[in-house]
Amino acid sequence: MGPAGTPGADARWTSFRDILFDYDKSDIRAGETTKIQEIVTFTKANPNFQVNLEGYADPRGTDKYNLALSDRRVKTTRDALVAGGVPADKVKIGALGEQNRNCTENTEDCFQRNRRVEVFVRPGS
């Protein structure tokens, strides 16, 4: 069941698992589709919830390129949710490039954790 809380603007956002991406790609890889389906299932069972998506990139590439790449990733994720039945007006998106890195080591494992779309939900009004 979904998180309880105050609906609307004062509601707290709760995190789902991140959607991960391959290097320099914005398509949702096969191994991540179950996460998309989990979000779709949750929103269908909780139609008053809102979804917020924040797209990120690893630090390789220019700031401008990474911002555009994270924008493509977040839009691809939104489009997959909408295609699954989530109403478009329930999904907000933002692209942040390489900001808010959750790992700062120069390893492939660390880069992978930064190539993501973070998914949050909260009760709507």
ZAMARGU-4260 file (C-alpha; in steps of 0.2 Angstrom, whole numbers, plus 5000, padded with zeros to 4 digits):
<rodrens>
0) 5000/5000/5000 | 5006/5018/4997 | 5013/5030/5010 | 5000/5039/5020 | 5001/5058/5023
5) 4993/5075/5020 | 4987/5077/5002 | 4992/5091/4991 | 5006/5103/4991 | 5011/5099/5010
10) 5012/5081/5006 | 5029/5072/5008 | 5037/5064/4993 | 5041/5046/4995 | 5054/5038/4984
15) 5052/5022/4972 | 5067/5013/4966 | 5077/5023/4953 | 5076/5019/4934 | 5094/5015/4928
20) 5101/5019/4911 | 5115/5013/4900 | 5129/5025/4896 | 5124/5038/4884 | 5107/5031/4882
25) 5090/5037/4886 | 5079/5022/4881 | 5073/5011/4895 | 5082/4995/4895 | 5073/4978/4897
30) 5079/4975/4915 | 5071/4991/4921 | 5053/4988/4913 | 5047/4980/4929 | 5050/4996/4939
35) 5040/5005/4926 | 5026/4993/4928 | 5027/4994/4947 | 5024/5013/4946 | 5010/5010/4934
40) 5002/4998/4945 | 5004/5009/4961 | 4996/5024/4952 | 4981/5014/4946 | 4978/5007/4963
45) 4981/5025/4970 | 4973/5037/4957 | 4975/5052/4968 | 4994/5051/4969 | 5006/5062/4960
50) 5022/5056/4952 | 5038/5067/4951 | 5053/5061/4940 | 5070/5069/4941 | 5083/5064/4927
55) 5101/5063/4930 | 5117/5059/4920 | 5135/5053/4926 | 5149/5066/4925 | 5156/5061/4909
60) 5151/5074/4896 | 5149/5092/4896 | 5136/5101/4907 | 5125/5105/4892 | 5126/5088/4885
65) 5122/5080/4902 | 5107/5091/4905 | 5100/5087/4888 | 5103/5068/4891 | 5095/5068/4908
70) 5080/5078/4900 | 5078/5064/4887 | 5079/5051/4900 | 5066/5059/4911 | 5054/5061/4896
75) 5056/5043/4890 | 5052/5038/4908 | 5036/5049/4908 | 5031/5043/4891 | 5032/5025/4897
80) 5022/5028/4912 | 5009/5037/4902 | 5009/5023/4889 | 5005/5011/4904 | 4990/5021/4909
85) 4996/5035/4921 | 4987/5051/4917 | 5000/5064/4910 | 4993/5077/4921 | 4999/5067/4936
90) 5017/5067/4931 | 5029/5081/4934 | 5047/5080/4927 | 5064/5089/4929 | 5081/5086/4922
95) 5096/5090/4932 | 5111/5083/4922 | 5125/5078/4933 | 5119/5088/4949 | 5115/5079/4965
100) 5127/5064/4961 | 5124/5050/4973 | 5141/5043/4970 | 5157/5053/4967 | 5170/5039/4963
105) 5177/5037/4946 | 5171/5019/4944 | 5158/5011/4932 | 5147/5006/4947 | 5147/5023/4953
110) 5143/5030/4935 | 5129/5018/4934 | 5121/5024/4950 | 5121/5042/4943 | 5113/5037/4926
115) 5096/5037/4933 | 5078/5044/4934 | 5073/5046/4952 | 5054/5042/4955 | 5044/5050/4969
120) 5026/5049/4973 | 5014/5059/4985 | 4996/5060/4988 | 4987/5073/4977 | 4974/5085/4982
</rodrens>
